[in-house]
Amino acid sequence: MEQQRTPVEARSGVISGRVVLVLVSSFVGAIVAIGVCWAIFLSRG
């Protein structure tokens, strides 16, 4: 039988999903920013 999930448990799952999404998007944004900076650095050199 499946266990009943309380609203708090369901909400915590949504929040943890959002946290993972934010971390991944931040990581991708940082990679893109580093790539842009590197491209500018190489084009000036």
Secondary structure, 3 states (H helix, E strand, C coil): CCCCCCHHHHHHHHHHHHHHHHHHHHHHHHHHHHHHHHHHHHHHC
